[in-house]
Amino acid sequence: MGETIGDNKKKTAREIIENYNGPKVRIMEVCGTHTHVQTADEEILEGHTGYITDAGMTGPARSVLGVDVQRATDKQRLHCPGQFIEAAGEAMLNGVSITFDPSTGKCTKIERIIMRESTNVR
């Protein structure tokens, strides 16, 4: 049997793409998210796979993953359970816009999206 993507836990997304893009398999896009901080490394790999390491997050801009900063830091500092409360304030949206050629299935464009409520700029 062939290996599955889940078998590659120690490989980077880039290495997985290199392993799985072949004559029978085409990966059109890979968008990761872990740190929730958008990276500026969007590109088209191998002429067909749209790639970005981290697409970012959507939520309150001044927060710890959307949670009130004081509550999140207290939980880490005091090692006590506590209820998380959504942070207030300006919202932000991070994401990725990807364009594909429907006839080939290839990614033709990948573009980061960064919007802040106060500036309403893309």
MMTF fields as JSON, N, C-alpha, C and O atoms, coordinates in Angstrom:
{
  "mmtfVersion": "1.0.0",
  "mmtfProducer": "UNKNOWN",
  "numBonds": 487,
  "numAtoms": 488,
  "numGroups": 122,
  "numChains": 1,
  "numModels": 1,
  "chainsPerModel": [1],
  "groupsPerChain": [122],
  "chainIdList": ["A"],
  "bondAtomList": [4, 2, 8, 6, 12, 10, 16, 14, 20, 18, 24, 22, 28, 26, 32, 30, 36, 34, 40, 38, 44, 42, 48, 46, 52, 50, 56, 54, 60, 58, 64, 62, 68, 66, 72, 70, 76, 74, 80, 78, 84, 82, 88, 86, 92, 90, 96, 94, 100, 98, 104, 102, 108, 106, 112, 110, 116, 114, 120, 118, 124, 122, 128, 126, 132, 130, 136, 134, 140, 138, 144, 142, 148, 146, 152, 150, 156, 154, 160, 158, 164, 162, 168, 166, 172, 170, 176, 174, 180, 178, 184, 182, 188, 186, 192, 190, 196, 194, 200, 198, 204, 202, 208, 206, 212, 210, 216, 214, 220, 218, 224, 222, 228, 226, 232, 230, 236, 234, 240, 238, 244, 242, 248, 246, 252, 250, 256, 254, 260, 258, 264, 262, 268, 266, 272, 270, 276, 274, 280, 278, 284, 282, 288, 286, 292, 290, 296, 294, 300, 298, 304, 302, 308, 306, 312, 310, 316, 314, 320, 318, 324, 322, 328, 326, 332, 330, 336, 334, 340, 338, 344, 342, 348, 346, 352, 350, 356, 354, 360, 358, 364, 362, 368, 366, 372, 370, 376, 374, 380, 378, 384, 382, 388, 386, 392, 390, 396, 394, 400, 398, 404, 402, 408, 406, 412, 410, 416, 414, 420, 418, 424, 422, 428, 426, 432, 430, 436, 434, 440, 438, 444, 442, 448, 446, 452, 450, 456, 454, 460, 458, 464, 462, 468, 466, 472, 470, 476, 474, 480, 478, 484, 482],
  "bondOrderList": [1, 1, 1, 1, 1, 1, 1, 1, 1, 1, 1, 1, 1, 1, 1, 1, 1, 1, 1, 1, 1, 1, 1, 1, 1, 1, 1, 1, 1, 1, 1, 1, 1, 1, 1, 1, 1, 1, 1, 1, 1, 1, 1, 1, 1, 1, 1, 1, 1, 1, 1, 1, 1, 1, 1, 1, 1, 1, 1, 1, 1, 1, 1, 1, 1, 1, 1, 1, 1, 1, 1, 1, 1, 1, 1, 1, 1, 1, 1, 1, 1, 1, 1, 1, 1, 1, 1, 1, 1, 1, 1, 1, 1, 1, 1, 1, 1, 1, 1, 1, 1, 1, 1, 1, 1, 1, 1, 1, 1, 1, 1, 1, 1, 1, 1, 1, 1, 1, 1, 1, 1],
  "groupList": [{"groupName": "MET", "atomNameList": ["N", "CA", "C", "O"], "elementList": ["N", "C", "C", "O"], "formalChargeList": [0, 0, 0, 0], "bondAtomList": [1, 0, 2, 1, 3, 2], "bondOrderList": [1, 1, 2], "singleLetterCode": "M", "chemCompType": "L-PEPTIDE LINKING"}, {"groupName": "GLY", "atomNameList": ["N", "CA", "C", "O"], "elementList": ["N", "C", "C", "O"], "formalChargeList": [0, 0, 0, 0], "bondAtomList": [1, 0, 2, 1, 3, 2], "bondOrderList": [1, 1, 2], "singleLetterCode": "G", "chemCompType": "PEPTIDE LINKING"}, {"groupName": "GLU", "atomNameList": ["N", "CA", "C", "O"], "elementList": ["N", "C", "C", "O"], "formalChargeList": [0, 0, 0, 0], "bondAtomList": [1, 0, 2, 1, 3, 2], "bondOrderList": [1, 1, 2], "singleLetterCode": "E", "chemCompType": "L-PEPTIDE LINKING"}, {"groupName": "THR", "atomNameList": ["N", "CA", "C", "O"], "elementList": ["N", "C", "C", "O"], "formalChargeList": [0, 0, 0, 0], "bondAtomList": [1, 0, 2, 1, 3, 2], "bondOrderList": [1, 1, 2], "singleLetterCode": "T", "chemCompType": "L-PEPTIDE LINKING"}, {"groupName": "ILE", "atomNameList": ["N", "CA", "C", "O"], "elementList": ["N", "C", "C", "O"], "formalChargeList": [0, 0, 0, 0], "bondAtomList": [1, 0, 2, 1, 3, 2], "bondOrderList": [1, 1, 2], "singleLetterCode": "I", "chemCompType": "L-PEPTIDE LINKING"}, {"groupName": "ASP", "atomNameList": ["N", "CA", "C", "O"], "elementList": ["N", "C", "C", "O"], "formalChargeList": [0, 0, 0, 0], "bondAtomList": [1, 0, 2, 1, 3, 2], "bondOrderList": [1, 1, 2], "singleLetterCode": "D", "chemCompType": "L-PEPTIDE LINKING"}, {"groupName": "ASN", "atomNameList": ["N", "CA", "C", "O"], "elementList": ["N", "C", "C", "O"], "formalChargeList": [0, 0, 0, 0], "bondAtomList": [1, 0, 2, 1, 3, 2], "bondOrderList": [1, 1, 2], "singleLetterCode": "N", "chemCompType": "L-PEPTIDE LINKING"}, {"groupName": "LYS", "atomNameList": ["N", "CA", "C", "O"], "elementList": ["N", "C", "C", "O"], "formalChargeList": [0, 0, 0, 0], "bondAtomList": [1, 0, 2, 1, 3, 2], "bondOrderList": [1, 1, 2], "singleLetterCode": "K", "chemCompType": "L-PEPTIDE LINKING"}, {"groupName": "ALA", "atomNameList": ["N", "CA", "C", "O"], "elementList": ["N", "C", "C", "O"], "formalChargeList": [0, 0, 0, 0], "bondAtomList": [1, 0, 2, 1, 3, 2], "bondOrderList": [1, 1, 2], "singleLetterCode": "A", "chemCompType": "L-PEPTIDE LINKING"}, {"groupName": "ARG", "atomNameList": ["N", "CA", "C", "O"], "elementList": ["N", "C", "C", "O"], "formalChargeList": [0, 0, 0, 0], "bondAtomList": [1, 0, 2, 1, 3, 2], "bondOrderList": [1, 1, 2], "singleLetterCode": "R", "chemCompType": "L-PEPTIDE LINKING"}, {"groupName": "TYR", "atomNameList": ["N", "CA", "C", "O"], "elementList": ["N", "C", "C", "O"], "formalChargeList": [0, 0, 0, 0], "bondAtomList": [1, 0, 2, 1, 3, 2], "bondOrderList": [1, 1, 2], "singleLetterCode": "Y", "chemCompType": "L-PEPTIDE LINKING"}, {"groupName": "PRO", "atomNameList": ["N", "CA", "C", "O"], "elementList": ["N", "C", "C", "O"], "formalChargeList": [0, 0, 0, 0], "bondAtomList": [1, 0, 2, 1, 3, 2], "bondOrderList": [1, 1, 2], "singleLetterCode": "P", "chemCompType": "L-PEPTIDE LINKING"}, {"groupName": "VAL", "atomNameList": ["N", "CA", "C", "O"], "elementList": ["N", "C", "C", "O"], "formalChargeList": [0, 0, 0, 0], "bondAtomList": [1, 0, 2, 1, 3, 2], "bondOrderList": [1, 1, 2], "singleLetterCode": "V", "chemCompType": "L-PEPTIDE LINKING"}, {"groupName": "CYS", "atomNameList": ["N", "CA", "C", "O"], "elementList": ["N", "C", "C", "O"], "formalChargeList": [0, 0, 0, 0], "bondAtomList": [1, 0, 2, 1, 3, 2], "bondOrderList": [1, 1, 2], "singleLetterCode": "C", "chemCompType": "L-PEPTIDE LINKING"}, {"groupName": "HIS", "atomNameList": ["N", "CA", "C", "O"], "elementList": ["N", "C", "C", "O"], "formalChargeList": [0, 0, 0, 0], "bondAtomList": [1, 0, 2, 1, 3, 2], "bondOrderList": [1, 1, 2], "singleLetterCode": "H", "chemCompType": "L-PEPTIDE LINKING"}, {"groupName": "GLN", "atomNameList": ["N", "CA", "C", "O"], "elementList": ["N", "C", "C", "O"], "formalChargeList": [0, 0, 0, 0], "bondAtomList": [1, 0, 2, 1, 3, 2], "bondOrderList": [1, 1, 2], "singleLetterCode": "Q", "chemCompType": "L-PEPTIDE LINKING"}, {"groupName": "LEU", "atomNameList": ["N", "CA", "C", "O"], "elementList": ["N", "C", "C", "O"], "formalChargeList": [0, 0, 0, 0], "bondAtomList": [1, 0, 2, 1, 3, 2], "bondOrderList": [1, 1, 2], "singleLetterCode": "L", "chemCompType": "L-PEPTIDE LINKING"}, {"groupName": "SER", "atomNameList": ["N", "CA", "C", "O"], "elementList": ["N", "C", "C", "O"], "formalChargeList": [0, 0, 0, 0], "bondAtomList": [1, 0, 2, 1, 3, 2], "bondOrderList": [1, 1, 2], "singleLetterCode": "S", "chemCompType": "L-PEPTIDE LINKING"}, {"groupName": "PHE", "atomNameList": ["N", "CA", "C", "O"], "elementList": ["N", "C", "C", "O"], "formalChargeList": [0, 0, 0, 0], "bondAtomList": [1, 0, 2, 1, 3, 2], "bondOrderList": [1, 1, 2], "singleLetterCode": "F", "chemCompType": "L-PEPTIDE LINKING"}],
  "groupTypeList": [0, 1, 2, 3, 4, 1, 5, 6, 7, 7, 7, 3, 8, 9, 2, 4, 4, 2, 6, 10, 6, 1, 11, 7, 12, 9, 4, 0, 2, 12, 13, 1, 3, 14, 3, 14, 12, 15, 3, 8, 5, 2, 2, 4, 16, 2, 1, 14, 3, 1, 10, 4, 3, 5, 8, 1, 0, 3, 1, 11, 8, 9, 17, 12, 16, 1, 12, 5, 12, 15, 9, 8, 3, 5, 7, 15, 9, 16, 14, 13, 11, 1, 15, 18, 4, 2, 8, 8, 1, 2, 8, 0, 16, 6, 1, 12, 17, 4, 3, 18, 5, 11, 17, 3, 1, 7, 13, 3, 7, 4, 2, 9, 4, 4, 0, 9, 2, 17, 3, 6, 12, 9],
  "groupIdList": [1, 2, 3, 4, 5, 6, 7, 8, 9, 10, 11, 12, 13, 14, 15, 16, 17, 18, 19, 20, 21, 22, 23, 24, 25, 26, 27, 28, 29, 30, 31, 32, 33, 34, 35, 36, 37, 38, 39, 40, 41, 42, 43, 44, 45, 46, 47, 48, 49, 50, 51, 52, 53, 54, 55, 56, 57, 58, 59, 60, 61, 62, 63, 64, 65, 66, 67, 68, 69, 70, 71, 72, 73, 74, 75, 76, 77, 78, 79, 80, 81, 82, 83, 84, 85, 86, 87, 88, 89, 90, 91, 92, 93, 94, 95, 96, 97, 98, 99, 100, 101, 102, 103, 104, 105, 106, 107, 108, 109, 110, 111, 112, 113, 114, 115, 116, 117, 118, 119, 120, 121, 122],
  "secStructList": [7, 7, 7, 7, 4, 4, 4, 7, 6, 6, 1, 7, 2, 2, 2, 2, 2, 2, 2, 2, 7, 1, 1, 1, 7, 7, 7, 7, 3, 3, 3, 7, 7, 1, 1, 7, 1, 7, 7, 1, 7, 7, 3, 3, 3, 6, 6, 6, 3, 3, 3, 3, 1, 7, 7, 7, 7, 3, 3, 3, 1, 1, 1, 5, 6, 6, 5, 7, 2, 2, 2, 2, 2, 2, 2, 2, 2, 2, 7, 7, 7, 7, 7, 7, 7, 5, 7, 7, 1, 7, 3, 3, 3, 3, 3, 3, 3, 3, 3, 3, 3, 6, 6, 6, 6, 3, 3, 3, 3, 3, 3, 3, 3, 3, 3, 3, 6, 6, 6, 7, 7, 7],
  "xCoordList": [0.825, 0.0, 0.874, 1.979, 0.385, 1.093, 0.905, -0.002, 1.77, 1.649, 0.587, 0.26, 0.067, -0.913, -0.258, 0.814, -0.892, -0.332, -0.149, 0.797, -1.012, -0.897, 0.353, 0.778, 0.955, 2.181, 3.402, 4.489, 3.244, 4.378, 4.486, 4.793, 4.244, 4.171, 5.445, 5.38, 6.59, 7.84, 8.302, 9.346, 7.565, 7.924, 7.257, 6.199, 7.875, 7.256, 6.191, 6.173, 5.31, 4.281, 4.935, 4.441, 6.03, 6.732, 7.222, 7.114, 7.759, 8.227, 7.066, 7.196, 5.939, 4.76, 4.294, 3.974, 4.257, 3.849, 4.76, 4.289, 6.055, 7.012, 6.779, 6.926, 6.41, 6.167, 4.882, 4.826, 3.849, 2.536, 2.173, 1.215, 2.886, 2.602, 3.252, 4.475, 2.457, 2.962, 1.965, 1.015, 2.173, 1.269, -0.175, -1.094, -0.395, -1.756, -2.361, -3.577, -1.536, -2.025, -1.564, -0.398, -2.468, -2.141, -2.733, -3.929, -1.902, -2.376, -2.547, -1.587, -3.783, -4.049, -3.645, -3.203, -3.784, -3.385, -3.123, -3.706, -2.218, -1.924, -1.881, -1.045, -2.788, -2.818, -2.721, -3.633, -1.642, -1.465, -1.895, -2.03, -2.113, -2.304, -1.926, -2.412, -1.064, -0.673, -0.429, -1.032, 0.447, 0.739, -0.345, -0.436, -1.163, -2.211, -1.659, -2.391, -0.377, 0.25, 0.529, 1.3, -0.09, 0.013, 1.458, 2.137, 1.905, 3.244, 3.182, 2.12, 4.326, 4.403, 5.17, 6.01, 4.88, 5.612, 4.72, 5.028, 3.601, 2.701, 3.416, 4.132, 3.208, 3.812, 3.112, 2.316, 3.411, 2.899, 4.06, 5.036, 3.953, 5.012, 4.803, 3.672, 5.888, 5.839, 4.934, 4.503, 4.638, 3.801, 2.32, 1.55, 1.89, 0.457, -0.092, -1.313, 0.729, 0.236, 0.369, 1.483, -0.762, -0.742, -0.346, -0.871, 0.574, 1.121, 1.281, 1.718, 0.93, 1.269, 1.425, 0.62, 2.464, 2.728, 1.64, 1.181, 1.219, 0.188, -0.744, -0.308, -2.015, -3.009, -3.43, -4.09, -3.066, -3.411, -4.706, -5.212, -5.243, -6.478, -7.459, -7.096, -8.675, -9.711, -10.27, -10.616, -10.351, -10.876, -10.374, -9.9, -10.471, -10.006, -8.502, -7.716, -8.108, -6.706, -5.808, -4.704, -6.252, -5.457, -5.952, -6.754, -5.461, -5.93, -4.864, -3.854, -5.119, -4.314, -5.226, -6.015, -5.112, -5.964, -7.445, -8.253, -7.795, -9.18, -9.638, -10.743, -8.791, -9.137, -8.582, -7.533, -9.296, -8.836, -7.403, -7.116, -6.51, -5.079, -4.834, -4.057, -5.472, -5.252, -5.661, -4.936, -6.818, -7.279, -6.308, -5.999, -5.836, -4.925, -3.582, -3.046, -3.038, -1.741, -1.874, -0.97, -2.977, -3.188, -3.23, -2.663, -3.895, -3.986, -2.597, -2.296, -1.743, -0.385, 0.468, 1.218, 0.352, 1.186, 0.803, 1.678, -0.484, -0.97, -1.213, -1.376, -1.242, -1.522, -2.84, -2.951, -3.825, -5.154, -6.18, -6.062, -7.177, -8.23, -8.999, -9.159, -9.453, -10.24, -11.056, -10.712, -12.119, -12.977, -12.389, -12.063, -12.256, -11.784, -12.926, -14.07, -12.6, -13.569, -13.043, -11.861, -13.924, -13.526, -13.032, -13.652, -11.919, -11.355, -12.255, -12.913, -12.267, -13.036, -12.112, -10.894, -12.695, -11.889, -11.94, -12.762, -11.039, -10.978, -10.817, -10.036, -11.567, -11.473, -10.513, -10.297, -9.946, -9.099, -9.48, -10.032, -9.181, -9.439, -8.183, -7.685, -7.679, -6.581, -7.123, -7.985, -6.631, -7.045, -6.228, -5.216, -6.671, -5.976, -7.008, -8.015, -6.744, -7.568, -6.768, -5.629, -7.375, -6.677, -7.513, -8.718, -6.867, -7.526, -6.988, -5.78, -7.897, -7.531, -7.992, -8.984, -7.278, -7.711, -8.575, -8.055, -9.882, -10.766, -10.432, -10.747, -9.809, -9.513, -8.289, -8.19, -7.353, -6.143, -6.074, -5.325, -6.856, -6.788, -5.572, -5.28, -4.86, -3.653, -3.987, -4.87, -3.266, -3.385, -2.719, -1.583, -3.415, -2.848, -2.522, -1.789, -3.07, -2.803, -3.086, -4.072, -2.224, -2.454, -2.116, -1.069, -3.018, -2.879, -3.318, -4.394, -2.483, -2.843, -3.923, -3.953, -4.813, -5.836, -5.597, -5.539, -5.459, -5.29, -6.225, -6.052, -7.208, -8.152, -8.27, -8.344, -8.285, -8.498, -9.751, -9.995, -10.521, -11.794, -11.624, -12.422, -10.596, -10.452, -10.031, -10.436, -9.237, -8.748, -9.582, -9.635, -10.245, -11.043, -10.262, -10.813, -8.979, -8.098, -7.721, -7.526, -7.621, -7.23, -5.803, -5.261],
  "yCoordList": [-1.175, 0.0, 1.245, 1.237, 2.293, 3.564, 4.283, 3.974, 5.243, 6.004, 7.097, 7.523, 7.533, 8.617, 9.889, 9.839, 11.012, 12.283, 12.269, 12.876, 11.605, 11.524, 10.805, 10.996, 9.975, 9.258, 10.171, 9.75, 11.386, 12.283, 13.348, 14.499, 13.0, 13.993, 14.807, 15.959, 14.248, 14.976, 15.692, 16.344, 15.589, 16.256, 17.622, 17.829, 18.546, 19.844, 19.735, 18.774, 20.718, 20.735, 20.731, 20.088, 21.438, 21.498, 20.105, 19.743, 19.328, 17.971, 17.052, 16.212, 17.212, 16.401, 16.697, 15.781, 17.982, 18.361, 17.718, 17.189, 17.762, 17.16, 15.668, 15.122, 14.978, 13.538, 13.167, 12.133, 13.993, 13.616, 14.189, 13.72, 15.172, 15.687, 14.772, 14.749, 14.047, 13.133, 13.024, 13.804, 12.058, 11.935, 11.608, 11.974, 10.93, 10.551, 11.487, 11.488, 12.277, 13.138, 14.561, 14.8, 15.487, 16.916, 17.607, 17.488, 18.325, 19.106, 20.527, 21.146, 21.057, 22.389, 23.482, 24.548, 23.248, 24.276, 23.674, 22.657, 24.334, 23.979, 25.272, 26.138, 25.404, 26.581, 26.078, 25.416, 26.387, 25.97, 27.049, 28.215, 26.651, 27.613, 26.923, 25.837, 27.566, 27.046, 28.197, 28.259, 29.099, 30.231, 31.279, 32.133, 31.241, 32.216, 33.584, 34.574, 33.638, 34.858, 34.637, 33.75, 35.435, 35.221, 35.388, 36.352, 34.442, 34.511, 35.173, 35.257, 35.636, 36.33, 35.471, 35.976, 34.172, 33.262, 32.591, 31.502, 33.259, 32.657, 32.538, 33.445, 31.407, 31.172, 30.008, 29.294, 29.832, 28.686, 27.732, 28.055, 26.545, 25.542, 24.613, 24.297, 24.19, 23.213, 23.661, 22.832, 24.953, 25.46, 25.178, 25.456, 24.614, 24.313, 24.299, 24.306, 24.28, 24.18, 25.513, 25.982, 26.133, 27.347, 26.995, 26.037, 27.757, 27.421, 28.664, 29.706, 28.561, 29.553, 28.781, 27.901, 29.11, 28.38, 28.616, 27.669, 29.869, 30.174, 31.24, 32.349, 30.914, 31.839, 32.913, 33.877, 32.769, 33.774, 33.442, 32.324, 34.425, 34.211, 35.355, 36.414, 35.128, 36.146, 36.299, 35.314, 37.535, 37.784, 39.102, 39.941, 39.299, 40.544, 40.732, 39.819, 41.917, 42.171, 42.157, 41.614, 42.735, 42.787, 41.682, 41.919, 40.477, 39.319, 38.234, 38.345, 37.19, 35.969, 34.926, 34.277, 34.773, 33.854, 34.128, 33.202, 35.411, 35.819, 35.992, 36.474, 35.6, 35.643, 36.922, 37.415, 37.461, 38.614, 38.371, 37.329, 39.324, 39.158, 38.883, 37.989, 39.624, 39.434, 38.037, 37.394, 37.556, 36.207, 35.131, 34.184, 35.285, 34.287, 34.279, 33.21, 35.446, 35.493, 35.039, 34.384, 35.371, 34.893, 33.375, 32.765, 32.768, 31.299, 30.68, 29.709, 31.238, 30.727, 31.018, 30.157, 32.194, 32.629, 31.928, 31.501, 31.81, 31.262, 29.757, 29.13, 29.17, 27.728, 27.327, 26.262, 28.187, 27.924, 27.914, 28.669, 27.062, 27.107, 28.417, 28.992, 28.857, 30.082, 30.134, 29.507, 30.873, 30.99, 32.003, 33.126, 31.608, 32.529, 33.438, 33.003, 34.686, 35.675, 36.247, 36.57, 36.368, 36.944, 38.368, 39.155, 38.687, 40.029, 41.032, 40.702, 42.242, 43.322, 44.123, 43.948, 44.987, 45.892, 45.586, 44.803, 46.227, 46.157, 44.706, 43.928, 44.379, 43.046, 43.06, 44.092, 41.898, 41.745, 40.453, 39.535, 40.403, 39.21, 38.919, 39.78, 37.709, 37.216, 36.046, 35.309, 35.879, 34.755, 34.706, 35.394, 33.897, 33.714, 33.597, 32.901, 34.279, 34.156, 33.338, 33.673, 32.276, 31.378, 31.239, 30.997, 31.392, 31.251, 30.0, 29.761, 29.201, 27.973, 28.024, 28.677, 27.34, 27.132, 25.878, 24.791, 25.99, 24.819, 23.719, 22.553, 24.07, 23.035, 22.193, 21.034, 22.767, 22.018, 21.682, 20.791, 22.395, 22.194, 22.845, 22.599, 23.669, 24.312, 25.653, 26.383, 25.947, 27.26, 28.279, 28.084, 29.346, 30.388, 31.668, 32.523, 31.803, 33.001, 32.707, 32.048, 33.196, 33.102, 34.462, 35.04, 34.965, 36.321, 36.364, 35.875, 36.948, 37.122, 38.187, 39.16, 37.988, 38.973, 39.4, 38.566, 40.698, 41.261, 42.462, 43.452, 42.367, 43.48, 43.802, 42.911, 45.096, 45.581, 46.446, 47.21, 46.326, 47.036, 48.555, 49.209, 49.118, 50.58, 51.145, 52.249, 50.408, 50.931, 50.435, 51.083, 49.277, 48.682, 48.596, 48.807, 48.286, 48.202, 46.759, 46.004, 46.378, 45.028, 45.027, 43.973],
  "zCoordList": [0.0, 0.0, 0.0, 0.543, -0.599, -0.605, 0.711, 1.484, 0.954, 2.19, 2.045, 0.937, 3.169, 3.15, 3.665, 4.269, 3.431, 3.888, 5.403, 5.904, 6.134, 7.588, 8.064, 9.204, 7.205, 7.557, 7.54, 7.936, 7.098, 6.898, 7.979, 7.669, 9.228, 10.294, 10.46, 10.888, 10.136, 10.323, 9.065, 9.08, 8.003, 6.759, 6.703, 7.296, 5.992, 5.796, 4.711, 3.942, 4.655, 3.609, 2.238, 1.311, 2.107, 0.83, 0.397, -0.775, 1.348, 1.039, 0.665, -0.225, 1.343, 1.026, -0.395, -1.153, -0.755, -2.108, -3.139, -4.145, -2.894, -3.834, -3.973, -5.067, -2.861, -2.9, -3.623, -4.289, -3.503, -4.007, -5.357, -5.971, -5.841, -7.171, -8.191, -8.33, -8.877, -9.881, -11.009, -11.081, -11.895, -13.04, -12.659, -13.391, -11.535, -11.153, -10.11, -9.915, -9.445, -8.369, -8.614, -8.928, -8.472, -8.572, -7.357, -7.09, -6.625, -5.493, -5.995, -6.454, -5.908, -6.438, -5.466, -5.896, -4.155, -3.201, -1.837, -1.461, -1.095, 0.285, 1.076, 0.818, 2.046, 2.923, 4.355, 4.851, 5.0, 6.377, 7.341, 6.969, 8.592, 9.667, 10.967, 11.283, 11.697, 13.004, 13.964, 15.036, 13.584, 14.466, 14.384, 15.266, 13.361, 13.097, 12.723, 12.721, 12.408, 11.917, 10.439, 10.074, 9.596, 8.155, 7.677, 8.031, 6.876, 6.304, 4.93, 4.315, 4.466, 3.172, 2.174, 1.429, 2.161, 1.28, 0.234, -0.25, -0.112, -1.099, -2.44, -2.863, -3.096, -4.406, -5.095, -4.484, -6.345, -7.102, -7.294, -7.972, -6.689, -6.759, -7.944, -8.311, -8.525, -9.623, -10.764, -11.566, -10.85, -11.925, -11.781, -12.7, -10.61, -10.489, -9.078, -8.921, -8.042, -6.676, -5.954, -5.723, -5.592, -4.795, -3.374, -2.806, -2.788, -1.472, -0.611, -1.099, 0.667, 1.69, 2.996, 3.3, 3.772, 5.008, 6.043, 6.682, 6.217, 7.206, 6.649, 6.339, 6.523, 5.965, 6.959, 6.573, 8.231, 9.228, 9.935, 9.837, 10.653, 11.423, 11.196, 10.684, 11.576, 11.525, 12.937, 13.588, 13.396, 14.74, 15.272, 14.507, 16.595, 17.188, 16.969, 17.22, 16.501, 16.162, 17.394, 17.342, 18.479, 19.717, 20.641, 21.545, 20.399, 21.157, 21.119, 20.424, 21.88, 21.813, 21.18, 21.867, 19.877, 19.115, 19.341, 19.42, 19.444, 19.605, 21.033, 21.28, 21.987, 23.411, 24.029, 23.613, 25.032, 25.784, 26.268, 26.858, 26.021, 26.304, 27.784, 28.118, 28.668, 30.108, 30.554, 31.313, 30.09, 30.462, 29.966, 30.688, 28.737, 28.157, 28.884, 29.174, 29.178, 29.87, 31.321, 31.839, 31.986, 33.36, 33.409, 34.315, 32.447, 32.43, 32.327, 33.022, 31.459, 31.309, 32.549, 33.007, 33.07, 34.19, 35.495, 36.249, 35.763, 37.029, 36.982, 38.029, 35.801, 35.625, 36.276, 36.885, 36.138, 36.691, 35.564, 34.6, 35.69, 34.674, 34.767, 35.844, 33.653, 33.628, 32.358, 31.356, 32.407, 31.232, 30.265, 30.652, 29.019, 28.005, 27.575, 27.443, 27.362, 26.895, 25.589, 25.471, 24.618, 23.342, 23.547, 24.261, 22.918, 23.02, 22.3, 21.313, 22.807, 22.186, 21.275, 21.3, 20.486, 19.68, 18.197, 17.72, 17.496, 16.038, 15.545, 16.092, 14.514, 13.915, 12.735, 12.098, 12.459, 11.277, 10.575, 11.18, 9.312, 8.512, 7.705, 6.98, 7.836, 7.005, 6.212, 6.69, 5.024, 4.197, 2.931, 2.797, 2.016, 0.752, -0.366, -0.23, -1.456, -2.656, -3.667, -3.993, -4.149, -5.08, -6.342, -6.276, -7.489, -8.789, -9.467, -9.482, -10.028, -10.717, -12.161, -12.485, -13.011, -14.397, -14.38, -14.129, -14.639, -14.55, -15.556, -15.319, -16.657, -17.655, -17.277, -17.681, -16.503, -16.144, -14.659, -14.258, -13.836, -12.4, -11.768, -10.598, -12.517, -12.005, -11.357, -11.807, -10.306, -9.671, -10.589, -11.021, -10.882, -11.747, -10.974, -11.471, -9.743, -8.956, -7.486, -7.154, -6.619, -5.178, -4.583, -4.875, -3.744, -3.236, -1.77, -1.424, -0.917, 0.493, 0.632, -0.121, 1.61, 1.938, 3.383, 4.286, 3.587, 4.918, 5.014, 4.304, 5.889, 6.065, 7.546, 8.392, 7.839, 9.197, 9.207, 8.272, 10.236, 10.333, 10.204, 9.533, 10.839, 10.85, 9.495, 9.13, 8.763, 7.49, 6.331, 5.286, 6.5, 5.447, 4.131, 3.051, 4.245, 3.083, 2.858, 3.81, 1.612, 1.281, 0.833, 0.499]
}
